[in-house]
């Protein structure tokens, strides 16, 4: 008969990861005097935004840094869960670990690029401003979401095989991962960018739900 596993407090990093990320978006939006420049905006627009909204960018970026650190705590917890679930065999534990750590590193890189743009936009040159903004978007958007999708997808497949998590969480994770990885198509086809926020939202729900289950000891052998 299946039995409940012990609690893992590190899993609360999944809840903190989402809470801090959303707080950064809300705080940045509240402090900004203009909409965030989207990909395709001219370097002049980007430089003007960062010059005029330095406080907003630094405040939101600081919360983003904390969010990435929370993900760094959450990732090993989920990886350990997958390793137990998969019996230490196969590629799923490695994919879970690699995806989680990559997602955290990319989010951190995006925040640091934002700091550079906020603190020294005038001294960088417009061409460099444009390049850094593009890298900022890719690391915190498309690439981060795809890496997080790999993390969630591998963990969800492992849990679904053994029913170690509630079936709705595993199913949600697989759907979210598929959308997140498909969002890479936006690198070649701009309309596919709609998959980035959609995938991010579903991934966030999975992280919160899984974090609570693992932290409260709700997963099964």
N, C-alpha and C positions, 0 to 999 in steps of 0.2 A: 504493500500500500504506500502511496506517495506521502511524504512528510514535508513539513515546512522547513525551510532553511533559516539559519540565524540571520539577524539583521546586519546590514552593512551601512554604517552612518556615512561613508564616503558617497553613497548613492544620492544623498541630498544635494550633492554638487550639480546634479541634473536640474533640480528645481531652482537652485541659485543661478545656474547658467542662463536659464530662460528669464528669470525675474530680473536679473541685472541687465541682460540684453534689451529687454523691453523698456526698462527704466531709462536706459541710455537713449533709446529712440524718442521716448516721451520728453525727457529733459532737453535733449538737443532740439526737438521741434518747438518746445516752449520758449527756449532762449534765442532761437534764430529769428532774424528779421526778414528772411527770404527763403524760398524753397531750396532744398538741397540740389546742387547741379547734377543733372542726369548725364549718363554717357552720351557723348556727342556734343556736349556744351563746349563752347569755345574756351581756350585757355584764359582769355581775359575775364570771362564770366566766372570761371573757377577761382581765379586769383582774387577777384573782387569779393566773392562769397566768403572765402577763408579769411580775408583781411577784415571784413565787416562782422564776422560771426566767430571770432576767435574763442570767446568764452564758451559759446555753445559747443563748438567742436572739441575743445579740451575737456569740458564736463562730460559730454557723451562718450568721448574716447576713453576717459578714465574708467567709466562704468563698463565699457567694452573690454578693457584690459582685465578687469575683475571677472567679467563673464568668461573670458578665455581661460583664466586660472581655475574657475569653478569647473569648466569642462575638462581641464587637465586632471582634476580630482575625480570627476565622474567617470572618465574613460577607463581607468584601471579597475574600477568597481564592476563595470559592465563586462570588461574583458575577463575578469576572474569568474564572473557568472557564466559567460559563454564557455570558458575553459572547463568548468565543472560540468556544464550541460553537455558539451561535446565530448567529454571524457579526455580532453587534451589532444584530440585527434583532428586531422583535417586542417583546412585553410581558414575556417571561420574565426578562430581566436586571433590569428594574425591579421585578418582583414578588419576585425573589430578594433584591435589595438591601433593598427596603422591608420584607419579612418578617423578614429577619435583624436589621436594625437595630431594628425595633419589638420583636422578641422580647428583644433585649439590654436595651433601655430599660425594658421592662415588668418584667423580672427585677430590674433595678437598683432600680426604683421600689418593688417589693415588699420588697426588703431594707431600704431606707431607711424605709419605713413600719413595718417590724418594729423598727428601731432606736428610732423615736419611741415606739412602744408599750412597749418594754422600759425606756426611760429615764425616761418621765414618765407612766405609766398613772394614777397617783393624782391628778395635776393636770389631767387632760384632761376629766373628766366622763364618766359612764357612756355617755351617748348618743354622744359623739364616739368613745369607745373602740370601741363597736359598729360605727360607720361605718368607722373606720380598719381594723379587723380585716377587714371585708368587702372593702374596697379592697385590703388586703394579700393576701387569698385570690384575688381576681379577677386582679390584676396578675401574681402569681406562679404562678397556676394556669390557669384557663380562658383568659384572654386571651393569656398568654405561650405556652401550648401551641398555641393556634390560629395565632398569628403565626409560631411556629417551624414549624408545619405548612405554612404558605404558603411559607416560605423553602425547606423541604425539597422540597415538592411541585413548585415551579417548577423547581428545579435538577434534580430527578429526571426530569421530563418532557423537559427539554432534553437531558439525558444519554441518555435512552432513545431519543430520535429518531435520534441519531447514534452510539449505542453507545459513547459516550466513557467510560463507567464499566462495570464488570462488571454484567451484566443483573440479578443478584440484588440488587445495591445499588439500582439504579434502581427495580426492582419493590417492594422493601421501602419505599423512600422514598415512592412513590405511595400504598401502602396506609397507611403511618403518617400521611401528610398528610391522607388522607381521614378517618381516625379522629380526628385532632387537630381538624380543622375542624368535624366533626360534633359534637365535644364542646361546641361553643357552644350546642347544644340544652339543655345543663344549666342555662343561664340561665333557662329556662322550665320544664324538666322535670328534677327532681332526680335520678332514676335514671340519667340520661345522664352523671352525673359519673364513672361507671365508665370512660368513654372517656378521661378526663383522664390517669390513671396509665398506661393501656394505650397511648395515643398517645404519652405522654412516653417510655415505655420504648423503643418502636420508633424514635422520633425520635433518642433517645440512641445506639442501635446504629448508625443511619445516620450520625450525626455522627462517631462514632469511625471507622467503616469508610471514609467518604469523606475524612476528615481524613488518615488514613494513606495512602490511595491518592494524594491530591494531594501530600502531603508527600514521598512516596517516588517521585513521577514515574510512577505507574502508569496515569494517564489517557491516552486515545488521541486523536489528531486526528480 
